[in-house]
Amino acid sequence: MRVRRGSEDPRILGLHRDAYRLLALCDVFDEATPPLHAYELMRALAETTRSFADLHEHREPDQ
């Protein structure tokens, strides 16, 4: 599987949407946030980051 370069790739756009949505959730957390909620958010961010890394690894080389 080769990934197209640039932001027109729908997989990259989807990951960007997920990452920004998850990061926005960080703004509403405070000291009253249950630890499990914070853990699940960090886990979701890690999965999104791992997906970005996988796409980066399989991208097409520069011409």
HELIX and SHEET records of a PDB file:
HELIX    1   1 PRO A   10  CYS A   26  1                                  17    
HELIX    2   2 PRO A   35  GLU A   57  1                                  23    
END                                                                             
